[in-house]
């Protein structure tokens, strides 16, 4: 699987470390849910990730203090509207 769209599902809680089991994922859309807490460290080891949509969630933490999981070229990260 290279594309996973779980947007607009009202998923609540923390994004689990098992997200790293998606070893071949290129596009991940988790936008418009109710995820909270910080992104798990395991998320940043997804080497094939190119497009990440995390906007409109309730993630916490400093975005500047985490490594960017995206590998150029054609990389995109959306964290808009995450208080």
Order of alpha helices (4+ residues) and beta strands (2+ residues): beta-beta-beta-beta-beta-beta-beta
